[in-house]
Amino acid sequence: MSAQTQTPRPPGERSDPDGPPPDGHSAPAHALRDALARFAQLREFVAYYLAVRIDSLKVSIRNAGLYAAVAVLALLGTAAMIVTAVVLLLVGVAGAFAELFPGHPWLGDIITAAIFLGVVAVGLWLGMKMLTNSFRRYLVQKYERRQSRQRQQFGSDIRQEAERTRS
């Protein structure tokens, strides 16, 4: 339609109902459509952020698993080398003892095994004794400190109160 054939409009009525009004403010429908579009964009950005965080967590867990597997393999390899070294040492010691008893080569194996097992047993016994004493000392010191705090705070400790109630 040409501008000459358009019907005249009353003042304040727009030719494009979806366009911006002449006063420069958005129409409510236009503002709502813009807000919904921005809300959809915000929802997508939040979903993107959450997906990145979840994937980052998955990568961290996977890397921790890989490092744990490498550590287990390194530990197994080290243990295998130590066991091999101990076996070779014991075989050599057994051979030396076997040379001392030419008619009884098996005696070298028995003597070596007995000495080795004795050393292991004594080592375990000493280690357990040291650990037990260490734990005992720690507990005695812990309760001595607590009784000292009781004396400072209340004027007496639990041991003194127990003796007082017995007498």
C-alpha positions as a LaTeX table, in Angstrom:
\begin{tabular}{lrrr}
\hline
Residue & $x$ (\AA) & $y$ (\AA) & $z$ (\AA) \\
\hline
Met1 & 0.00 & 0.00 & 0.00 \\
Ser2 & 1.17 & 3.43 & $-0.65$ \\
Ala3 & 1.26 & 6.20 & 1.88 \\
Gln4 & $-1.57$ & 7.97 & 0.07 \\
Thr5 & $-3.97$ & 5.02 & 0.30 \\
Gln6 & $-3.39$ & 4.27 & 4.02 \\
Thr7 & $-6.18$ & 5.07 & 6.33 \\
Pro8 & $-5.37$ & 7.77 & 8.83 \\
Arg9 & $-4.70$ & 6.60 & 12.40 \\
Pro10 & $-5.68$ & 8.37 & 15.55 \\
Pro11 & $-2.80$ & 10.07 & 17.42 \\
Gly12 & $-0.75$ & 7.68 & 19.66 \\
Glu13 & $-1.60$ & 4.54 & 17.65 \\
Arg14 & 1.39 & 2.91 & 15.94 \\
Ser15 & 1.59 & 1.44 & 12.52 \\
Asp16 & 3.74 & $-1.54$ & 13.73 \\
Pro17 & 2.30 & $-3.04$ & 16.93 \\
Asp18 & 5.46 & $-5.13$ & 17.56 \\
Gly19 & 7.91 & $-2.30$ & 16.96 \\
Pro20 & 9.07 & 0.20 & 19.54 \\
Pro21 & 6.53 & 2.86 & 20.47 \\
Pro22 & 7.20 & 6.45 & 19.45 \\
Asp23 & 8.12 & 7.50 & 23.02 \\
Gly24 & 11.23 & 5.15 & 22.95 \\
His25 & 10.02 & 2.70 & 25.66 \\
Ser26 & 9.52 & $-0.99$ & 24.86 \\
Ala27 & 6.11 & $-2.45$ & 24.69 \\
Pro28 & 5.38 & $-4.99$ & 27.46 \\
Ala29 & 5.16 & $-7.87$ & 25.00 \\
His30 & 8.48 & $-6.89$ & 23.47 \\
Ala31 & 10.11 & $-6.59$ & 26.92 \\
Leu32 & 8.72 & $-9.99$ & 27.97 \\
Arg33 & 10.00 & $-11.62$ & 24.78 \\
Asp34 & 13.44 & $-10.06$ & 25.37 \\
Ala35 & 13.47 & $-11.19$ & 29.03 \\
Leu36 & 12.51 & $-14.76$ & 28.04 \\
Ala37 & 15.27 & $-14.84$ & 25.44 \\
Arg38 & 17.79 & $-13.62$ & 28.02 \\
Phe39 & 16.51 & $-16.15$ & 30.56 \\
Ala40 & 17.01 & $-18.95$ & 28.01 \\
Gln41 & 20.53 & $-17.66$ & 27.39 \\
Leu42 & 21.23 & $-17.56$ & 31.15 \\
Arg43 & 19.87 & $-21.10$ & 31.55 \\
Glu44 & 22.18 & $-22.30$ & 28.77 \\
Phe45 & 25.19 & $-20.56$ & 30.34 \\
Val46 & 24.45 & $-22.12$ & 33.76 \\
Ala47 & 24.06 & $-25.57$ & 32.16 \\
Tyr48 & 27.35 & $-25.04$ & 30.32 \\
Tyr49 & 29.09 & $-24.03$ & 33.55 \\
Leu50 & 27.73 & $-27.08$ & 35.39 \\
Ala51 & 28.77 & $-29.40$ & 32.56 \\
Val52 & 32.31 & $-27.97$ & 32.66 \\
Arg53 & 32.48 & $-28.42$ & 36.46 \\
Ile54 & 31.21 & $-32.03$ & 36.23 \\
Asp55 & 33.65 & $-32.88$ & 33.46 \\
Ser56 & 36.46 & $-31.27$ & 35.45 \\
Leu57 & 35.56 & $-33.46$ & 38.43 \\
Lys58 & 35.49 & $-36.56$ & 36.20 \\
Val59 & 38.94 & $-35.71$ & 34.82 \\
Ser60 & 40.29 & $-35.22$ & 38.35 \\
Ile61 & 38.90 & $-38.58$ & 39.47 \\
Arg62 & 40.27 & $-40.30$ & 36.37 \\
Asn63 & 43.72 & $-38.76$ & 36.90 \\
Ala64 & 43.69 & $-39.81$ & 40.56 \\
Gly65 & 42.87 & $-43.35$ & 39.45 \\
Leu66 & 45.70 & $-43.34$ & 36.94 \\
Tyr67 & 48.19 & $-42.05$ & 39.51 \\
Ala68 & 47.00 & $-44.69$ & 41.99 \\
Ala69 & 47.49 & $-47.42$ & 39.38 \\
Val70 & 51.00 & $-46.15$ & 38.59 \\
Ala71 & 51.81 & $-46.05$ & 42.31 \\
Val72 & 50.58 & $-49.63$ & 42.80 \\
Leu73 & 52.66 & $-50.81$ & 39.84 \\
Ala74 & 55.73 & $-49.00$ & 41.16 \\
Leu75 & 55.18 & $-50.51$ & 44.60 \\
Leu76 & 54.82 & $-54.00$ & 43.14 \\
Gly77 & 57.95 & $-53.54$ & 41.02 \\
Thr78 & 59.94 & $-52.32$ & 44.01 \\
Ala79 & 58.67 & $-55.20$ & 46.15 \\
Ala80 & 59.63 & $-57.68$ & 43.43 \\
Met81 & 63.17 & $-56.25$ & 43.25 \\
Ile82 & 63.54 & $-56.43$ & 47.04 \\
Val83 & 62.28 & $-60.01$ & 47.16 \\
Thr84 & 64.63 & $-60.99$ & 44.34 \\
Ala85 & 67.59 & $-59.39$ & 46.11 \\
Val86 & 66.75 & $-61.15$ & 49.39 \\
Val87 & 66.36 & $-64.50$ & 47.65 \\
Leu88 & 69.68 & $-64.14$ & 45.84 \\
Leu89 & 71.38 & $-63.15$ & 49.10 \\
Leu90 & 69.90 & $-66.11$ & 50.95 \\
Val91 & 70.82 & $-68.52$ & 48.14 \\
Gly92 & 74.39 & $-67.24$ & 48.31 \\
Val93 & 74.52 & $-67.61$ & 52.10 \\
Ala94 & 73.04 & $-71.10$ & 51.83 \\
Gly95 & 75.70 & $-72.00$ & 49.25 \\
Ala96 & 78.41 & $-70.75$ & 51.59 \\
Phe97 & 77.08 & $-72.87$ & 54.44 \\
Ala98 & 76.82 & $-75.86$ & 52.07 \\
Glu99 & 80.54 & $-75.51$ & 51.33 \\
Leu100 & 81.21 & $-75.84$ & 55.08 \\
Phe101 & 79.41 & $-79.22$ & 55.08 \\
Pro102 & 80.53 & $-80.96$ & 51.85 \\
Gly103 & 78.64 & $-84.20$ & 52.49 \\
His104 & 75.38 & $-82.44$ & 53.38 \\
Pro105 & 74.62 & $-79.55$ & 50.99 \\
Trp106 & 71.00 & $-79.37$ & 52.20 \\
Leu107 & 72.29 & $-78.34$ & 55.64 \\
Gly108 & 73.26 & $-74.93$ & 54.21 \\
Asp109 & 69.63 & $-74.28$ & 53.22 \\
Ile110 & 68.32 & $-75.26$ & 56.66 \\
Ile111 & 70.87 & $-73.16$ & 58.55 \\
Thr112 & 70.21 & $-70.14$ & 56.32 \\
Ala113 & 66.44 & $-70.46$ & 56.70 \\
Ala114 & 66.73 & $-70.82$ & 60.49 \\
Ile115 & 68.97 & $-67.76$ & 60.78 \\
Phe116 & 66.75 & $-65.70$ & 58.47 \\
Leu117 & 63.53 & $-66.66$ & 60.28 \\
Gly118 & 65.21 & $-65.96$ & 63.64 \\
Val119 & 66.29 & $-62.49$ & 62.50 \\
Val120 & 62.78 & $-61.76$ & 61.20 \\
Ala121 & 61.17 & $-62.99$ & 64.44 \\
Val122 & 63.51 & $-60.93$ & 66.64 \\
Gly123 & 62.95 & $-57.87$ & 64.42 \\
Leu124 & 59.17 & $-58.24$ & 64.64 \\
Trp125 & 59.29 & $-58.73$ & 68.41 \\
Leu126 & 61.48 & $-55.65$ & 68.91 \\
Gly127 & 59.33 & $-53.58$ & 66.55 \\
Met128 & 56.12 & $-54.54$ & 68.33 \\
Lys129 & 57.70 & $-53.82$ & 71.73 \\
Met130 & 58.84 & $-50.37$ & 70.57 \\
Leu131 & 55.42 & $-49.55$ & 69.11 \\
Thr132 & 53.60 & $-50.73$ & 72.23 \\
Asn133 & 55.89 & $-48.67$ & 74.48 \\
Ser134 & 55.48 & $-45.64$ & 72.22 \\
Phe135 & 51.69 & $-45.91$ & 72.32 \\
Arg136 & 51.73 & $-46.36$ & 76.09 \\
Arg137 & 53.97 & $-43.29$ & 76.59 \\
Tyr138 & 51.70 & $-41.22$ & 74.36 \\
Leu139 & 48.59 & $-42.22$ & 76.32 \\
Val140 & 50.23 & $-41.59$ & 79.71 \\
Gln141 & 51.33 & $-38.11$ & 78.57 \\
Lys142 & 47.88 & $-37.39$ & 77.16 \\
Tyr143 & 46.13 & $-38.18$ & 80.44 \\
Glu144 & 48.79 & $-36.43$ & 82.52 \\
Arg145 & 48.18 & $-33.24$ & 80.49 \\
Arg146 & 44.45 & $-33.65$ & 80.95 \\
Gln147 & 44.80 & $-34.10$ & 84.72 \\
Ser148 & 47.02 & $-31.01$ & 84.83 \\
Arg149 & 44.29 & $-29.00$ & 83.06 \\
Gln150 & 41.74 & $-30.39$ & 85.55 \\
Arg151 & 43.91 & $-29.22$ & 88.48 \\
Gln152 & 44.26 & $-25.76$ & 86.93 \\
Gln153 & 40.56 & $-25.45$ & 86.11 \\
Phe154 & 38.93 & $-27.16$ & 89.12 \\
Gly155 & 41.65 & $-27.25$ & 91.79 \\
Ser156 & 41.88 & $-31.06$ & 91.71 \\
Asp157 & 42.07 & $-33.85$ & 89.15 \\
Ile158 & 40.13 & $-37.07$ & 88.75 \\
Arg159 & 42.73 & $-39.15$ & 90.64 \\
Gln160 & 42.59 & $-36.83$ & 93.66 \\
Glu161 & 38.79 & $-36.88$ & 93.64 \\
Ala162 & 38.75 & $-40.70$ & 93.43 \\
Glu163 & 41.12 & $-40.93$ & 96.44 \\
Arg164 & 38.96 & $-38.45$ & 98.37 \\
Thr165 & 35.76 & $-40.45$ & 97.75 \\
Arg166 & 37.47 & $-43.75$ & 98.77 \\
Ser167 & 38.51 & $-42.42$ & 102.15 \\
\hline
\end{tabular}
